[in-house]
Amino acid sequence: MRRISDKLWQARWLERNGFPFIRTEASAEGLDFPVMIKPRRGAGGVGCRVARTRSELDWGEGLIYQEVVAGRPASVSVISDGKEARALAANEQLIGESWTGAAGFRYCGNITPLEPHPESDIAGMAEGIVSRLGLVGSNGVDLLITEEGAVVVEVNCRFQASLDSVQCATGVNLFQAHLNSFRGVLPERPAIICSAGRAILYASRPLKIKERLLFPWTADVPRPGSRAERGDPFISVLARGSNREEVVSRLRERGDLVRKALH
């Protein structure tokens, strides 16, 4: 996990093994602007930003520099036993959605399944990456769906934040599947039974949570008395529906209900 969580190592491994990758360097020398700056280790889009000129560059330990690639953010949830891998679902990633309070490249949720599904076999690609890395348990592969095809952003060897939407949309108990994989038992690729989503809400101002925000459709619920600074994630809302539009509409409505309860 320590090795694979290194995004520079990941990019080199993807290139060596013939998977579509984003050019990633330890310095911005030789890269054309704009340049994406990221923490070499990290998650959730924290600390990611674009430098459009050399004067906007950050220099320091623990940073990497990537070419900027335009595409639709997506992920594939995978269960593997160290030799084989099974893709459970392809998901849309919500990044920097203003209605969640997120900014920039902050991750703020998922919709399962990915609609429309790309022509390229991203499930097969994710299975190939995870199995070749020899990973076990629940793993995820983040991608960008570009006009030229899917490009791998990173591999996450851990439970992913898409857990709620994947479980709801497929009916698969991900934790049980994770445990079973250590005994060499993998699930079949499941059918999608509905569309589902999770959105993370970010504080638009400093908050002291006085209200009890536990509803049937909330998760990651803060206790009364908790505090959140402006820009901090403070709760998640869940929804299911017959399609993406219905799910997003319900997530937005429930997000509004949570914010109204705070006043």
N, C-alpha and C positions, 0 to 999 in steps of 0.2 A: 504493500500500500504506500509506503514512504517513497519508493522509487517511482511508482506509476503516478503519484500525485504531483510529481515534478513535470510541469507543462513543457519545459524545454526537452526533457528526456522523452516525453510522449511524442512530440513532433518529430524527433529524430527516429524514433522507433517506427512511427507510421510511415515515414519516408522509406526507411530500409525495407519495410515489409510490403510496400506497394499499395498502400491505402491512400486515398486522397487526403491531403493535409494542408494546413495553412503554414506558409513559411514563417518560421519563428527563430529569432536570434537573441543572443545575450546582449547585443548592443544594436543601436539603430543604424550603424554604419552599413552602407550598401542597400538599405531599404528605401524605396520611393515613398514620398509623403502622399497622403496622410498615413500615419503609423498608429497602430493600436498598442497601448501600453497596458500591461497587466502584471499583477503579482505572479511570481513564478510558482508559488503555491497559494491556493486560496479557492474560494467558491462563492457562488451567488452573484457574480459580477461586481463584487466589492473591489474598489480601487482601479477599475478598468476605465480608460478614457482614450480619446483620440487626440493625437498631436498633429496639427495640420502644417506646421512649420518647425524648423529646427529650434527656434526660440521657445517653443512650447514643450519641448522634450523634458521629461523627468529623467534624472540619472541617479542610480543608487543600487545598492545591493538588493537582491531579491526581486528584480524587475526583469521582464522579458518584453520583446518588441516584435510585433507581427504585422504582416501586410493586412490592410483592411479589405475584407471580403463582404460583399452585400448578399444577403440571402434571408430566407425565412427560418427562424430558430426552431429547432426540433430536437427530439431525443428518442432513443429506443431503450426500453426497459428489458433487461436480460437476466435470466437465471442460468448459472453454469456450474459444472461439477469439476472444473479443472482440466477437462478434456473436450467436452461438448458444451454447447450453449443453446438456449432456447429464447427467442425473442417473444415477449409477452404482449407488447403494445408499442406502437409509435405514437408520440405525443407532440402536440404543439407546445412550445415554451412561450410564456408571457414575459416580455422583457421591457422594463421601463414604461409600463402602461400608466398614463397619467391618472386614470380613474382609481388606481390602487394607491396612489400617492408616491409610487416609485419614480426615480429619476435616473437618467443616464442609462447604463447597461445593467441596472439592478434586476436580478431575477425576481419575478413576482407571481409565478404560478404556472399551471399547466392545464391544457385541455386534452382529453383522451377520447377518441383517437385523433390523430393528425388528419385534418381535412383541408383541402383535398390531398389525397395521398400522392406522393411523388411517383413518377414513372420508375425511377431507380429502385433497386431492391435494398432499401436501407436496413430492413430487418436482417437480411442475409449478411450484409456488410458488418453490422454490429455483432452478430453471432461469430463471424470470422475473427474479428478483432479480439473479442473477449476470450474465445477458446484458445487463440494463438498466444495470448498473454498468460494463459493458465490460471485464470481467476476462478474463484469459487464463490457461490452465493449470489446475492442480488447485486447487479452491476448496471451501469448506465453509460450510454454513448451519446454525447451531445453533437449535433450536426448543424450545418447551415444548408438549406435547400436552395441552391443557386440555379441560374438559367443553364449552366453547364452540367449540373448534377449535384449530388450531395458531397459536402466536404466535412471532414471530421474536425470538431473543435476541441474536444477533450473526452477522456474516459474517466468515469467516476466509479471507483471500486468501493462502493458503500451503498446503503439504502439511499434512494433518491427522493427528492421532495415531491415527485409525481406519484408516490405510493398511494395516496388517497384516490386520485383520479383513475389510476390503473386498476386498483382493486374494485372500484365501483363499476367501471366500464367493462371489466372482464369477468367479475365474480371470483377471481383467483385470490386466495389468501397469500399475500406475498411473503409474510413472515414464515408461514408453514412451508412454502416452496423453498425459501432460503434454507431452512433447517433440513428439508429433504435432500437438497443438493449436496450436503456434506455426506450423505449416505449413498450418493451416486444416482439419486432418483430425480429426474427432470420432468416437468409438466409438458404436455403438448402445447403447441401454439393455440391459445384460446380464441374463441369467437368473441366479437364485440357485441355486448347485449344492450348498451346504451351509450350516450355521450355523457361525460362527467368532467368536472373541473374543480380546481382549487385556486383561490387567489389570496395572496398575502397582502394585507393592508399595512401601509406605512403611515406613521404619524405626520400630519401636516403642521403640527405645532407641539410644543412640550405637553405631555399628558400625564395626569395622575388618574389612574383608573379607579373610580369609586364604584362603578356599576358592576353588577354581575352579568357578564357577557356570554354566559353559557347557554347556547341555543342548540337545537338538533342539527344545525348546519354550520356550527363554528368548530374550529380546532385550534390548537396552540393557544388556548385561552389564558389570558393573564389573570392573576388573582386580584381581587380588589385591594387597593393600596399600592399596586405596581406602578412604576413610572416608565415612560418612554420619551426619549428626546426626539426633537424634530428629525425626521428621516429614518427613525428606527422602525423595524417591523414590530407589530404588536399583537396581531391576531390573524387567523386565516378563516376564510369562508368557503363553503363547499356547495356544489350544486350538481344536479343531474338533469338530463333532458333528452329529447329525441334527436337533436343536432347541435352543432357548435353555437349557432346564433342563440338558441334557446338557453344554453348553458351560460354563455357570456352575459345575456340579459339578466338571468337570475343572480349570477355572481355580483353584478353591478348593483342590482336592487338590494341584495343582502349587505353589500358593503355600505350602501347609503343608510340602511337601517342601523348598522353598528355605529356609524359616525353620529347619527341623530341621537342614539342612546347615550352618547358621551356628553351631550350638552345639558 
